[in-house]
């Protein structure tokens, strides 16, 4: 696993409030609207999601940013690929998705 030396990386937390929810929180030293954009636009997602080092990339990044819309990322890494997907249930820019 890659350990980040990025500012505020120690503020990253993942919780599961229910069996259908994953809550991910992290503090960023940036305006909310820019963080929201970085997490919702494929051209930005590919840069931060795949920035783990040599041999990592995000060849697939699909975002249908609307309630009921789906997202799908495929992360390529030195040992293969991993796919991630989900559905947006609620979107309240720039606070919640």
Secondary structure, 3 states (H helix, E strand, C coil): CCCCCCCCHHHCEEECCCCCCCEEECCCCCCHHHHHHHHHCHHHHHHHHCCCCCCCEEEEEEECCCCCCEEEEEEEECCEEEEEEEECCCCECCCEC
